[in-house]
Amino acid sequence: MKFLKILFREFAVPIVFALVVIAFAIQAFKIPSGSMENSLYEGDFLLGLKFVYGIPIPFADSKIPVSAPDTGDVVIFRYPGEPEYPDYDKSRYIHLANALMLGNFFWDTQSEEGQPKLVHYADGPKDYIKRCVAKSGQRVAVQNGRLFIDGAEQSLKGEGKYTERHRGNSPRDFLREIKVPEKGETIAFDTLDIHNLWWLRSLMVQEMPDSLIEFEISLNRVSINAATDGANLSATNSVELNNYVFGNFRVPIENQKYQLINTIFSQNRVVGQGLSLGDTIDGVMSLNFFKKFARTGFLPRYAGASGAMPKGMFGSRLVGYDAFDGSQLEDLEYNVALENSRLAESWQAVGSEARDSLKLVWKILVNGKEVHEYTVRDEVYFMMGDNRDNSADSRYWGFVSTRNIKAKAFIVYFSLDKDSKVELLNPLTWWRLPADIRWKRIARVIHLI
């Protein structure tokens, strides 16, 4: 009995206390990349304060409001580019535990025969850290890599240490002015282009975790007889093209388009050599690529539940996801326009009265039912890395909902050179610590950096 009391006092109580603090007060975070330089460095370990933006309610998805992120705040948030639950299915998977650096564990209530019920979401859902540059009601634009808020160029934190010479049409360099949605604002889908509708879909996914939000794409062939229909577009015949293949799909080389570029290379059985940013490639491309991956926005990294896949911890089924970049939908839209230009040239060449054109159609489904508008439920934020030219941020995956906000970055408590050979779990490497620690960065308050 005395041993049990000692065990409880010395081990159980501190562990429970630590878990409570981690759940409701403090979040530890390690900077994994250079996207926040020169403010935060790869290898910085920092603490974020959860209660600043809201106190989590136990066993619920909501928080008791305290304050809201402001422009200039460095914020830790759940990355909106991947599902919160495996396979984007909250009704199927029960969250068991957050194992911190080891990822999350779920219980699959509908596992296939022969598949483990224990599911290991090893690297997700991820947490990101960026600076809030705009919030609901403000207008954001990027021109040649320069950030503008409400029409005024922002010098806050500049471009960091890395600046790319090439300037193209990628979200990093160019973003048409957009308004960050406001709480209570009702947005009609027919007022949005395909990219902005994609961003709104992402916001809906964040704010409606219990619903299945799908982005459906179709391509229709529209036929007009010039002699009888003239310019009367209401007298058209439309046929959906389920498996359309572009014979000469063009796409510029940009970092975020790697999924599309790799697919073109693989389908055409070629290897890109001597290519650089800004070059254009072309090849055979199937519409099904976009239909499949745009539907949920999350690309499974491993084989399906019935296929071969690596195992996670404790014999679990391992899952992981990559984000589908919505800017690739603009390439689809551009290539549909190219196809229509080719069709128009063929009409003129043969003098045909029958005119065919392609029309790209997109819609959003909520639990299988098409919807035409959405009312924003909470405040929304636009996040960017201080190292703007080397940062995957809201320019690529859209807005961040209040529900995804987790903590305000507070202090750097430890910092290790990014090239250090020290392994914190391997005591045999600790002798390197004195030389590899960035001593001047320890105990630096982040908003003062």
N, C-alpha and C positions, 0 to 999 in steps of 0.2 A: 504494500500500500504506500509506504514511504517513497519507494522508487517511482510509482506512478505519479505521485504528487510532484516530485522533482521533475519528471519528464514533462508533465503538463505545464509546470511553471516556467521551465527553462526553454522548452521547445514549442509546445503547442500554442501558448499565449503569444509569444513573439511572432510566430508564423501567421496566426490569425490577424494580429494587429497589422502586420506588414501587408497582408492581402487586402485588408480594409482600406489602408492608406493608398495602395496601388489602385484600387477600384474607384475610390471616391475623391482622392485629394491630389495625388502626384502621378505623373507619367514619365517614365524614363525613355529616352530616345537617343539613338546613335545616328549621326549624320552619315548616310551611305554613299553620297556622291558630292560633286562640286557645284551643284545647282544653286547653292546659297552663298557661294563665295562672292565677295570677300568679307561677308558678315559671319557666316558659319563655315567651318572647314570640314572636309571629309576626315573622319576620325574623332570629331568632337562628340562627347557624351553630355547630354543636357537633361534637365528636368523641366517638365511642363506642369503648370498648375491647372488642374481640371476644374476646380470650384470657381475659377474666375468667370467662366462663361456659362456655368450652370452646374448644379449638384445632381449627379446621377441618382435616379430613383431605383432602389433595389428591385430586381426581377421585372423591370419594365424598360421600354425603349426610350422613354422620355426623361427630361431633366427639369429640376426646379430652376427657372430662369434667374440669373444674377446680373449679368451684363452681356453685351454683344461684342464681337470683334470689331475693331475700328481700323480704318485705313492706316497702314504702317505697322500693325501688329504682326509678329511672327507667330504663325498658328500651326498646331498639330491637328490633323484631321484624317478621317478615314478616306482613303483613295476611292473616288467615285467610278473608276474605270474597271472595276471587277465586282463580282457579286458578294454580297454580305454573307450569304449562305451558299453552300455548294450547289452547283447546277441551277442557281437562281431559284431555289425551291424551298421556301421557309416552312411550308406545310409538311415536307417530307423529312427534313433533317432537324434533329434536336441538338442544340448546342450543349456540349458536356463541360468543356473546360477551355480556358485560354491559358496555354502553357508558355506564355510570354515568348521568349526567343525560339521556342520549338513549334510555335504556331497554334492553331486551334483544332480541337477534336469535336466531332459530331457523331450522332447515332443515326444511321440510315434506317428508317422504318419501312422502306420498300426496296430493300436490296435484292438484286437478282440472285437466283440460286447459284451457290458456289462462291458468291462474293462476300467479303467481310462486311459486317454491319458497322464496324468502327471505321470512321472516315477521318483522315488526317489532312487538314487544310494547312500545309506546312508553311507556306509563305503568305498567307492571307487570312482575312482581308487586311491589306497593308495599311500602315499609317504613313502619311506624307507630311512634310513640313515646308511651308512656303510663306511668303509675305502677302497679306491682304492688301491689294492695291485699289480695290473698288468694292462697293457694296450696293445693296438694292437702290435703284433709282438713278445711279450714276451711269455715264456713258463711257465705254472703253473703245480705244482704237489703237492699232499698231501700224506705223508707217516706217518702212526701212529699218525695222528693229527698234524704233523709238516709241515709247509709250505715251499715250495721250488719255487724260481723264477729263471728261466734260470739255473737251476741246483744248485743254492746256497741256503742253508737254511736261512730263514728269522727270525730274533729275534725281529723284529719290533712289539712292543706292546704285544708280548707273547701270553699267553692263557687266560689272564684275571683271575678272582678270582675263577672260577669254572672249575675243570678238572675232566673229567669222567675217571674212572679206566678201564672200559670195552673198548676195542678197537676191532672194527669189520671191515666189508667191506662196511660200509655206507660212503656216500660222506664226512661226517664230518671227518672220519679217513683215508680214502684212495681215492685217485683220480689219475688215470693214467695221465702222463704228456700230456698236451694238449697245443696247440698254440692258443693264442688269435687272432682271425681273423683281418686282416689289411684292411684298406680302399682300394677298387679297386681290392681286391683279389677275384678270381673266384674259388669257391669250388665245386668240383664234388661230388654229393651225394654218388656215389658208392665207394668213398674212406673213408667213415665214417661208424662207427658202429652205432647201433640203438640209443644209448644214445647221442652221439655227433651230430647225425642228428636231434635229438629232440631239442638240444640246438640251432642248426642253425635255426630250425623252429621258435623258440622263438625270435631269432634275426630278422628273416624276418617279424614276426608279428609287432615288434617294428618299423622297418624301412618302412613297407608298410601298414600303417593303413587303407588305402582305399581299400585294397584287402582282400579277404577271403583266409586265409592260413589254409589248412587242412592236418593233418597227418593221412594217411590211413593205416590200418594194415589188413593183411589177412593171413590165414593159409592154405596151400595147401598140399594135399596128393600126393606124387610123387611115382609112381609105376615103378619098374624095374624088368624085367625077367632076372635072372642071366644066363639062358641058351642061350638066344638069344641076349640080349643087352650087357651082360658082363659089362665092365666098361665104356661103351659108354653112358655118361649121357645125350647126346643130344637126345637119343632115349627113353626118358621118357614120361610117361603120367601123367599129372597134373590135379587134381581136387580141386577146392576151397571148403573148409569146412566152411560154413557160421556160424554155431551155435555149434562149437566144445566145448566140456566140458572136462576139465582135471579131472580125477578121484582122483588124488593124487598130488595136486599142493602144492609145498613146498616153504616156504618163511621164512627168518630169521626175528626175532623180532628187528625192528629198528624204531626209532621215526617217521621218515619221511614216513614210509610205512603204516601209520595208516589206510588209505583208503582201501588198499588191505587187510590188516589184519582184519579190521572190516567186510569187505565183506565176507571173508572166514568164520568168526565166524557166521555171520547172515545166510549164505547159509547152513551151517552145523548145525545150531541151537545149538551151544555150547557157553559157556562163558569161556574165558581164565582165569585161576587161577594159581597163583604161577609162572607166566612166568616172565622172566627178559631179558634184552638186550642180544642178542646173541643166545637165544634159537630159535629153528626152529619148526614151526607148519605146518600142512598139512591138506588138505581137498578138497572138490569139488569146482571147480572154472571155470567159464564160460569165454571163449574168448571175449564175448560181453562186459565184463567190460572194457577191454582194448580198444576195437574198439570204444566204445561209448565215453569214456572220453579222449582218446588220440587224437580224431579227432580235437578238438579245444584247448584242454589243460586247459579249464576252467570248473569247476563243478558248476552248479547253486545251490545255497544254499536253495532256496525256490522252491515251485511247479511251474510248467509251467504256461504260460499266462492264460490258461483256467482252471487251478486248484485253489484250495483254498490256500490262502497265507496271511501272515500278511500285513496290510496296512501301508504305509509310511505316512509322513506328508501331511496335506491338502487333505487327501483322495486319495493319489497317490498310484500307484502300486510299491511295494518295491522289489528291486532286490539286489542280492549280490552273490559273487562268491568265490570259493576256487580253489587253484591251484592243478592241477594233477601233482604229482611228477614223473618226467621222469625216475628216477632211478628204478621205478617199472617195466619199460619195460625190464630191464636187468633180472628181475625175470622171466618174460615171456620167454625170450630167453633161460634162464637156464632150465626152465621146458620143453620147446620144446626139448632141448637136452636130458633130462631125458626120455621123451616119446620115442625118437628115440633109446635110449639105451635099453629100454624095448622091443621095436619092434625087434631089432636086436637079442636079446636073444630068442625071440619066433621063429624067422626064424631058428636059429641054433638048437632049441629043436626039431622041426618037419622036418628039412632038406628041407624046401620049396625053390623052385627056384624063387618064386614071392616075391619080396622084396618091402615093402612099407616104406616110411619115411615121416616125416613132415618137411615142409619148411616154415619158417616165412618170409613174404614179407612185406616191408613197402615202402611207397612212399609219396611224398609231392605234393599236388594239390594247384594251385593258380587260384582262381575263377573257380574251377572245372576242370582245365586242368593240367595234370601231367607235372612237370618240373624236370630236372635232374641235374641242377646246379644253383648256385646263386652267384652274384657278390655283395660283401659287399659295402654298400653305404657310410659309414662314420666310424669314429673311434669307437672302442669297448673297454669296460672296464670289469675287473673282480673285484668284490666287496666282502669283508669279514668283519665280525664283529671282534672287538679286543678280545672279549671273545669267542674264536674260538670254544670251545666245547659246547657252548650254543648259537649258532647263525645259523639261516636259511639265507643263502646267496647264492652267485653265485655257490657254490658247489652243490646246489640243483636245482636252477632254471636257471642257465646259465649266459650268458653275458648280459651286459647293454649297449644299444646303446646310442650314443650321443643325439639322439632325446629324450630319457627319462631322461637325466640329467637336473636337475632343479636349484640347487644352491650349493654353497660352504658353509659348516657350518662355522660360524664366531665366535659367542660369546654366552656364557650362560648368559641370562639376569635375570633369576629367577630359583630357585631350591627348590622343596618341597619334603620332605621325602616321599618315596613311600608308607609307611604305614600310612600316614597322613589321618585324618578324615576330613580335610578341604575340603569344596565344594566351589569352587571359585564363583559359581553362587548363593550361599546361604549365605547371610550376617550373619546369626545366627551362622555360624561355624567359622567366621573370628577371633574370640578371640583366636583360637588355633595357628594362624599364627606365632607369634614370636617364639614359641617353635619348630614348624615344618619346618621352613625355614632353608635351608642349607646356612647359611650366607657366608661361606668361598668360595662357588662355584659361587656366583653372580659376574658378570662382568669378568669372566675368558675367555680369548681368547683361542679358541679351539685348534689352532695349537701349542699353548704353553703348553697345558696340558700334 
